């Protein structure tokens, strides 16, 4: 199998699994216990809090563990709306956000809040000037994702954060796709709230976090016990949290390796080659090199191929393409039969008959949006796998176009 759907989820790293296993069996105590094994569990949870905080430039006590990025997004938006309703009821977001944000905003609209949905340009970029024009006296929150999960475009988060801070408006970013792939510093970028998930960075599913800037007073997500400093009640998922912490530490190492060789995740250099730190391959540089190699081959070898998303301000492993005249679903089925795993977009909308809201928002027609396929690369992928995928896609696209010309519409 060639797995090219890392934006949907990543395999659990061996180091992560090894760290988690004892907390399922030998060290199973509740972190709330006052006995030694309970204290030991509490200590590893706090250690994971430090590891996750280090990945985004936050302090440990600003990290609140959740069941994932979706829960963190819901908490951020709903808690700010409820806690600052006396100041205003206007929120700014974008049309290309993950549905965890968009559906929460729709819920808030039903509760009487006003939401401004900003457009993105044809590259999927949301400009700070557009954010500034949308600000009103009653604006209480700006929520703009750090990088898009479908097309990979990296947003100008630092610029938007500085704008929000200058106006005294809270700034939240859904960084589920960005954390661990590009450097993020919540202090330098003036981020008040940030959502992240473990399973996008080679950690386990079912655990994520919400960063809440120290001093920011918002309501709890769940009422009950005193866990997560009384903001998210419920017994802690100790094995998952431990795994998240180790995954965050590994991601810190990958980013440090890239920075050591001068790599800039927001700016792609196709000529960089396979970056090396000592005798270790720089994972993010390797992924970016494979990404650019894949895009280059697709664009030069398959007619009617369109790259979706920003060419340079792009997540290291994201390749989103539309193949003219070829239905993405049909292509994906054929690829699966060849042992290649990719997707048509967000895993959260799998099975939906509607075209991608992200692709429609950047100007594609419904027909063009249905032609899109997303390949998302990870640290274990090789050039041999990428070349085999390109060859398979070339053959399959040609075959599907031939079938369409003969009047056969489906696989």
C-alpha positions as CSV (number, residue, x, y, z in Angstrom):
1,X,0.0,0.0,0.0
2,X,1.1,3.5,-0.8
3,X,-0.5,5.8,1.8
4,X,-0.9,9.4,0.6
5,X,-3.7,10.7,2.9
6,X,-1.7,12.1,5.9
7,X,-3.9,15.2,6.0
8,X,-6.7,12.8,7.0
9,X,-4.6,11.0,9.6
10,X,-1.1,9.8,10.2
11,X,0.3,6.5,11.4
12,X,1.2,6.4,15.0
13,X,5.0,6.7,15.3
14,X,6.8,3.8,16.9
15,X,8.2,6.0,19.7
16,X,4.6,7.3,20.4
17,X,3.2,3.8,20.6
18,X,6.0,2.6,22.9
19,X,5.4,5.5,25.2
20,X,1.6,4.9,25.4
21,X,1.5,1.1,25.9
22,X,2.4,1.1,29.7
23,X,-0.4,3.5,30.5
24,X,-2.9,1.0,29.2
25,X,-1.7,-1.8,31.4
26,X,0.9,-1.4,34.1
27,X,0.4,2.3,34.9
28,X,-3.4,2.6,34.7
29,X,-4.1,4.8,37.7
30,X,-6.4,7.8,37.6
31,X,-4.3,11.1,37.6
32,X,-6.7,12.3,40.3
33,X,-5.5,9.8,42.8
34,X,-3.4,10.9,45.7
35,X,-1.4,7.7,45.9
36,X,1.9,7.2,44.1
37,X,0.6,5.7,40.9
38,X,-2.0,8.5,40.6
39,X,0.7,11.1,41.1
40,X,2.9,9.4,38.5
41,X,0.0,9.6,36.0
42,X,-0.6,13.2,36.8
43,X,3.1,14.0,36.3
44,X,3.2,12.4,32.8
45,X,0.1,14.4,31.8
46,X,1.8,17.6,33.0
47,X,5.0,16.5,31.1
48,X,2.9,16.1,27.9
49,X,1.5,19.6,28.5
50,X,5.0,20.9,28.5
51,X,5.9,19.0,25.3
52,X,2.8,20.3,23.4
53,X,3.3,23.8,24.7
54,X,6.9,23.8,23.5
55,X,5.7,22.9,19.9
56,X,3.7,26.2,19.7
57,X,5.7,28.5,22.0
58,X,3.1,28.2,24.8
59,X,3.5,27.7,28.6
60,X,2.4,24.3,29.9
61,X,-0.5,25.8,31.9
62,X,-1.9,27.3,28.7
63,X,-2.5,23.9,27.2
64,X,-5.9,22.2,27.8
65,X,-6.3,18.7,26.5
66,X,-9.5,17.8,24.6
67,X,-10.8,14.9,22.5
68,X,-9.5,16.4,19.3
69,X,-9.3,19.5,17.1
70,X,-13.1,19.6,16.4
71,X,-13.8,19.8,20.1
72,X,-11.2,22.5,20.6
73,X,-12.7,24.6,17.7
74,X,-16.2,24.2,19.2
75,X,-14.9,25.2,22.7
76,X,-13.0,28.2,21.4
77,X,-15.8,29.8,19.4
78,X,-18.7,29.0,21.8
79,X,-16.8,30.0,24.9
80,X,-15.7,33.3,23.5
81,X,-19.2,34.0,22.2
82,X,-20.8,33.3,25.6
83,X,-18.1,35.0,27.7
84,X,-17.9,38.2,25.7
85,X,-21.6,38.6,24.6
86,X,-21.9,41.8,26.7
87,X,-19.1,43.4,24.6
88,X,-20.4,42.3,21.2
89,X,-22.0,39.6,19.1
90,X,-20.0,39.8,15.9
91,X,-17.4,37.2,14.8
92,X,-15.2,37.2,11.7
93,X,-14.1,33.9,10.0
94,X,-13.6,32.7,6.4
95,X,-15.5,30.6,3.9
96,X,-12.7,28.0,3.7
97,X,-12.6,27.0,7.3
98,X,-13.0,23.4,8.5
99,X,-16.6,22.5,9.2
100,X,-15.8,22.3,12.9
101,X,-15.6,26.1,12.7
102,X,-18.2,26.7,10.0
103,X,-20.9,24.6,11.7
104,X,-20.2,26.1,15.1
105,X,-20.6,29.6,13.5
106,X,-23.9,28.5,12.0
107,X,-25.0,27.3,15.5
108,X,-24.0,30.7,16.9
109,X,-26.0,32.5,14.2
110,X,-29.1,30.6,15.4
111,X,-28.3,32.1,18.9
112,X,-28.3,35.7,17.5
113,X,-24.6,36.2,16.7
114,X,-23.6,37.8,13.5
115,X,-20.9,36.1,11.4
116,X,-18.9,37.7,8.6
117,X,-17.5,35.0,6.2
118,X,-14.5,36.4,4.4
119,X,-13.6,35.3,0.8
120,X,-10.3,33.8,-0.1
121,X,-8.5,34.6,-3.4
122,X,-8.0,32.0,-6.2
123,X,-4.9,30.7,-4.4
124,X,-6.9,30.2,-1.2
125,X,-5.3,33.1,0.6
126,X,-7.2,35.3,3.1
127,X,-5.7,38.8,3.1
128,X,-5.3,40.7,6.3
129,X,-6.7,43.8,4.6
130,X,-10.0,41.9,4.1
131,X,-10.0,41.0,7.8
132,X,-9.4,44.7,8.8
133,X,-12.3,45.9,6.6
134,X,-14.6,43.5,8.2
135,X,-13.9,44.6,11.8
136,X,-16.8,46.4,13.6
137,X,-17.0,48.0,17.0
138,X,-18.9,44.9,18.2
139,X,-16.4,42.4,16.8
140,X,-15.3,40.0,19.6
141,X,-13.4,37.3,17.8
142,X,-11.5,36.6,14.6
143,X,-11.1,32.9,13.6
144,X,-8.8,32.1,10.6
145,X,-7.2,28.7,10.1
146,X,-3.4,28.5,10.0
147,X,-3.4,26.3,6.9
148,X,-6.2,24.8,4.8
149,X,-6.8,21.1,5.2
150,X,-7.8,20.6,1.6
151,X,-5.6,22.8,-0.6
152,X,-2.7,23.4,1.9
153,X,-2.6,27.2,1.6
154,X,-0.7,28.8,4.6
155,X,-2.5,31.9,5.9
156,X,-0.8,35.1,7.1
157,X,-1.5,34.3,10.7
158,X,1.1,36.6,12.2
159,X,-0.2,39.6,10.2
160,X,-3.8,38.8,11.2
161,X,-2.8,38.2,14.8
162,X,-1.1,41.6,15.0
163,X,-4.1,43.3,13.5
164,X,-6.4,41.6,16.1
165,X,-4.2,42.5,19.0
166,X,-4.0,46.1,17.8
167,X,-7.8,46.3,17.9
168,X,-8.2,44.5,21.1
169,X,-10.0,41.6,19.5
170,X,-9.5,37.9,20.4
171,X,-7.8,35.8,17.7
172,X,-8.4,32.0,17.3
173,X,-6.7,29.8,14.7
174,X,-7.6,26.3,13.8
175,X,-4.0,25.0,13.4
176,X,-4.8,21.3,13.2
177,X,-3.1,20.9,9.8
178,X,-0.3,23.4,10.5
179,X,1.0,22.3,13.9
180,X,4.1,20.2,13.5
181,X,4.4,21.0,9.8
182,X,5.3,24.7,10.0
183,X,6.7,26.8,12.9
184,X,4.1,28.4,15.1
185,X,4.7,30.7,18.0
186,X,1.5,31.8,19.7
187,X,3.3,34.7,21.4
188,X,5.0,36.1,18.4
189,X,1.9,35.6,16.3
190,X,-0.5,37.2,18.8
191,X,-2.7,34.1,19.0
192,X,-5.1,34.0,21.9
193,X,-6.6,30.5,21.2
194,X,-5.3,27.7,19.0
195,X,-6.8,24.3,18.2
196,X,-4.6,21.2,17.5
197,X,-5.0,17.4,17.2
198,X,-2.5,14.6,17.9
199,X,-3.4,12.3,15.0
200,X,-2.2,14.7,12.4
201,X,1.4,14.6,13.8
202,X,1.9,10.8,14.2
203,X,0.1,10.7,17.5
204,X,-3.1,8.8,18.5
205,X,-6.7,9.7,17.5
206,X,-9.1,11.0,20.1
207,X,-6.8,13.6,21.8
208,X,-6.1,17.2,21.0
209,X,-5.8,20.5,22.8
210,X,-6.9,24.1,23.0
211,X,-4.3,26.7,23.8
212,X,-5.8,29.5,25.8
213,X,-3.6,32.5,26.4
214,X,-2.9,33.0,30.1
215,X,-5.2,35.6,31.6
216,X,-8.0,35.0,29.1
217,X,-11.2,34.2,31.0
218,X,-13.6,32.1,29.0
219,X,-16.1,29.5,30.2
220,X,-15.4,25.8,30.6
221,X,-16.2,23.2,27.9
222,X,-17.6,20.6,30.2
223,X,-18.9,20.9,33.8
224,X,-18.1,18.3,36.4
225,X,-14.8,17.6,38.0
226,X,-11.7,19.7,38.4
227,X,-9.8,18.2,35.5
228,X,-7.9,20.6,33.2
229,X,-8.1,23.2,35.9
230,X,-11.9,23.0,36.0
231,X,-12.3,23.9,32.3
232,X,-12.8,20.5,30.8
233,X,-14.2,18.0,33.2
234,X,-13.8,14.2,32.8
235,X,-11.1,11.7,33.6
236,X,-8.0,12.3,31.5
237,X,-7.1,10.1,28.6
238,X,-3.7,9.4,30.0
239,X,-2.3,7.1,27.2
240,X,-3.6,9.5,24.5
241,X,-2.1,12.5,26.2
242,X,1.2,10.8,26.7
243,X,1.2,9.9,23.0
244,X,0.3,13.5,22.0
245,X,3.3,14.7,24.1
246,X,5.8,12.4,22.5
247,X,4.4,13.2,19.0
248,X,4.8,16.9,19.8
249,X,8.4,16.3,20.9
250,X,9.1,14.5,17.7
251,X,7.6,17.3,15.6
252,X,9.7,19.8,17.5
253,X,12.8,17.8,16.5
254,X,11.7,17.7,12.8
255,X,11.1,21.4,12.7
256,X,14.4,22.1,14.5
257,X,16.3,20.0,11.9
258,X,14.8,22.0,9.1
259,X,15.6,25.3,10.7
260,X,19.1,24.1,11.2
261,X,19.6,23.9,7.5
262,X,17.8,27.1,6.7
263,X,14.5,25.7,5.6
264,X,11.5,27.9,5.6
265,X,8.2,26.0,5.7
266,X,6.3,28.9,4.2
267,X,8.6,29.3,1.2
268,X,9.2,26.3,-1.1
269,X,12.5,25.8,-2.9
270,X,12.1,23.0,-5.5
271,X,15.8,23.0,-6.1
272,X,16.7,22.4,-2.4
273,X,17.0,18.6,-2.8
274,X,16.9,16.2,0.1
275,X,17.9,18.3,3.1
276,X,20.4,16.6,5.4
277,X,21.2,17.3,9.0
278,X,24.4,15.4,10.0
279,X,23.5,11.9,8.9
280,X,19.8,12.3,9.4
281,X,17.4,13.3,6.6
282,X,15.4,16.4,7.4
283,X,11.9,15.0,7.3
284,X,10.0,18.2,6.4
285,X,12.6,19.1,3.8
286,X,12.3,15.6,2.3
287,X,8.5,15.8,2.2
288,X,8.6,19.2,0.5
289,X,11.0,18.0,-2.1
290,X,8.8,15.0,-2.8
291,X,5.8,17.3,-3.0
292,X,7.4,19.5,-5.6
293,X,8.7,16.5,-7.6
294,X,5.1,15.1,-7.7
295,X,3.6,18.4,-8.7
296,X,6.2,19.0,-11.4
297,X,5.7,15.5,-12.9
298,X,1.9,15.9,-12.8
299,X,1.9,19.3,-14.5
300,X,4.4,18.4,-17.2
301,X,3.1,14.9,-18.0
302,X,-0.7,15.1,-17.7
303,X,-2.5,17.6,-19.9
304,X,-5.4,19.4,-18.3
305,X,-3.9,19.2,-14.8
306,X,-4.6,22.1,-12.4
307,X,-2.9,22.8,-9.1
308,X,-5.3,24.0,-6.4
309,X,-4.0,26.2,-3.7
310,X,-1.0,28.6,-3.4
311,X,2.1,27.3,-5.2
312,X,4.6,28.6,-2.6
313,X,2.7,29.3,0.7
314,X,1.7,25.6,0.9
315,X,2.0,22.9,3.5
316,X,5.0,20.7,2.9
317,X,3.0,17.5,2.0
318,X,-0.1,18.9,0.3
319,X,-0.7,18.2,-3.4
320,X,-4.3,19.1,-4.5
321,X,-5.0,18.7,-8.2
322,X,-7.9,18.7,-10.6
323,X,-7.7,16.6,-13.7
324,X,-9.9,18.0,-16.4
325,X,-12.7,15.7,-17.5
326,X,-12.0,13.1,-14.8
327,X,-14.3,12.6,-11.8
328,X,-12.2,12.6,-8.7
329,X,-14.2,9.8,-7.1
330,X,-13.7,7.5,-10.1
331,X,-10.0,8.2,-10.0
332,X,-9.7,7.4,-6.3
333,X,-11.5,4.1,-6.7
334,X,-9.1,3.0,-9.4
335,X,-6.1,4.2,-7.3
336,X,-7.4,2.2,-4.4
337,X,-7.6,-0.9,-6.5
338,X,-3.9,-0.3,-7.2
339,X,-3.1,0.0,-3.5
340,X,-2.8,3.8,-3.5
341,X,-4.7,5.7,-0.8
342,X,-5.6,9.4,-1.5
343,X,-8.7,11.5,-1.0
344,X,-11.1,14.0,-2.6
345,X,-10.7,16.4,0.2
346,X,-11.5,16.6,3.9
347,X,-12.0,13.2,5.6
348,X,-14.8,14.8,7.7
349,X,-16.9,15.3,4.6
350,X,-16.3,11.8,3.1
351,X,-19.5,10.5,1.6
352,X,-20.9,13.9,0.9
353,X,-22.4,14.4,-2.6
354,X,-21.7,18.1,-2.4
355,X,-18.5,19.6,-4.1
356,X,-15.9,20.9,-1.7
357,X,-16.9,24.2,-0.2
358,X,-13.2,25.2,-0.2
359,X,-12.7,24.7,-3.9
360,X,-16.0,26.5,-4.7
361,X,-14.8,29.4,-2.5
362,X,-11.6,29.8,-4.5
363,X,-13.5,30.0,-7.8
364,X,-13.8,26.5,-9.1
365,X,-17.0,25.4,-10.7
366,X,-18.9,22.5,-9.1
367,X,-17.7,20.3,-12.0
368,X,-14.1,21.3,-11.5
369,X,-14.3,20.8,-7.7
370,X,-15.5,17.2,-8.3
371,X,-12.4,16.6,-10.4
372,X,-10.1,17.3,-7.5
373,X,-7.9,14.8,-5.7
374,X,-5.7,15.4,-2.7
375,X,-2.5,13.6,-2.1
376,X,-0.9,14.4,1.3
377,X,2.6,13.1,1.9
378,X,4.2,12.0,5.1
379,X,7.6,11.2,6.6
380,X,7.6,7.5,5.5
381,X,6.9,8.2,1.8
382,X,9.6,7.6,-0.7
383,X,10.4,8.9,-4.2
384,X,9.8,5.4,-5.6
385,X,6.2,5.6,-4.2
386,X,5.7,9.0,-5.6
387,X,6.9,8.0,-9.0
388,X,4.7,4.9,-9.0
389,X,1.7,7.0,-8.0
390,X,2.3,9.5,-10.8
391,X,2.6,6.6,-13.4
392,X,-0.6,5.1,-12.1
393,X,-2.5,8.4,-12.2
394,X,-1.2,9.0,-15.7
395,X,-2.5,5.7,-17.0
396,X,-5.8,6.0,-15.1
397,X,-6.6,9.5,-16.1
398,X,-6.0,8.6,-19.8
399,X,-8.2,5.5,-19.4
400,X,-11.0,7.4,-17.7
401,X,-10.9,10.2,-20.3
402,X,-11.1,7.5,-23.0
403,X,-14.1,5.9,-21.3
404,X,-15.8,9.3,-21.1
405,X,-15.3,9.9,-24.8
406,X,-17.0,6.6,-25.5
407,X,-19.9,7.6,-23.3
408,X,-19.1,5.5,-20.2
409,X,-19.5,8.0,-17.3
410,X,-18.6,5.9,-14.3
411,X,-16.0,3.3,-13.3
